[in-house]
Amino acid sequence: QLTESGGGSVQAGGSLRLSCEASGYTKSSYCMGWFRQVAGKEYEGVATIDIDSGTSYAGSVKGRFTISKDNANNTLYLQMDSLKPEDTAMYYCAADSGHLFATKICRLLVLSRTDFPYWGQGTQVTVSS
């Protein structure tokens, strides 16, 4: 189970920190990530992190967002700085089933949302101009 929190409304240039608490089978994942979706549009991968804390980011957020995790508390984070109105979306955390241990691949350009069978309920981020 994955439970997100930390979304909200902020003005452009502001910051938010999303959290995602993992429990159950998701604690044995190799790769976790953040995705976002604007209503009516496709999901967009935002960032991923593997078990060794290797990260990858979408070009649109690189340099502004930071993904991290606290293994002791089974919590995934997404620090979002210099937010823009185009960052407005529902944000979801996701985890693989552990199957990615076989390939050790955890990069957005290679993976798709179908590689992540576990998803949270989402948290809304709204950035006003």
N, C-alpha and C positions, 0 to 999 in steps of 0.2 A: 504494500500500500504506500502511496505517495501523497503527501499533504502539503500543498503550497500555502504560503502566506506572504504578506508584505506588499501587495499591490496597492494602488491608490491613484490619486490625482495629483499632478505636480505641474508646475510651469516649465516651459522650455528652459533648458540649462540646469535644471534641478537634478536631484539624485533620488534613487530608490534602491532598496536592497530586498530582493526576493529570497525566501527560504523555502526549502522543500525537505520535509522530514520523511525518511524512508523507514519502513518496517517490513517484517516478514521476508518473503523471498527476494525482495528488491535489495536487501542488504548484501546479497551475493552477486550483484551485477559487476561486470567488467567496465561498462561504459554508461555514464549518465549524461543527460543533456537538458537543455532548455530549448523549447520551441515556442513559437508564437503564431497566432492566427488572428487576422482581421476578419470580421464577419463576412462570409461570402467569398472569401479568398482561400488560397491554398495555405497549408501550414508552411512556416519558414523555420529552418533550423537556425538557432541563435548561437549556441556554444555547446561544446561537449568537453567532458573530462574523464580520463580513464583511471584505472585503479592506482596507477603510478603518478597521478596528477598531471599527465600530459593533457594539453588543452588544444582546442581548435575553435575558431570564431568565424562567423559570417563576416564578409567584408564590410557590410553596412554598420557593424557594431564594433569592429576591431579598434582598439585604442580607447573606447568609451566604456565597454562592459568588461567585467572580470568574473569568470566562473571559478568557484573554489568549493572545497568540501571539508567537513569536519568528521573524520572517521569515528572519533570517539562518541560523537553524538548522532551519527548516521544522518547528517544534514548536508544538503547541497545548497549552495548560495549563488546568487547572481547579483553582483554589484553593478548598478547602472548609473553612470555619470553622464553629464552633458546631454541629457535627454532631449529628444527632438519630437515634434508632433507626429512624425512618421513612425515613431516607436510605439504609438498607441496600438494596443492589441490585447488579446487574452494570452497570458503566458502560462505555459505548461512545463512541468518537469517530467522527464521520462527516463526509463531505465531498461537496459537489455536484460535478458533472462539468464545471462551468464554464458550464452552461446558465443559471445565475442571473445571469450578467453581463447578460443581455437584459432582465431585469426589475429588477435591483438590489434584490431582496427577500431579506432574511435575518432574518426575525422569526418566532419560534416560533408566534405566534398565526396566522400565515398559512401557514407551511410544515408539511409532515408528513414522516414518515420516508421516504416514497417519493420525496421531492425529493433524497435523499442516496443515491446509488448505491454509494458507497464507505464501507465500515465496517471498523473494527478488530475484533480478536478478543474484546475486552472485558477488564475488570479488575474484580475483586470488591471491593466496599467493604462492610464489616460494622461497624455501630455498636451497641455494647452499652449497656444502661442501667445 
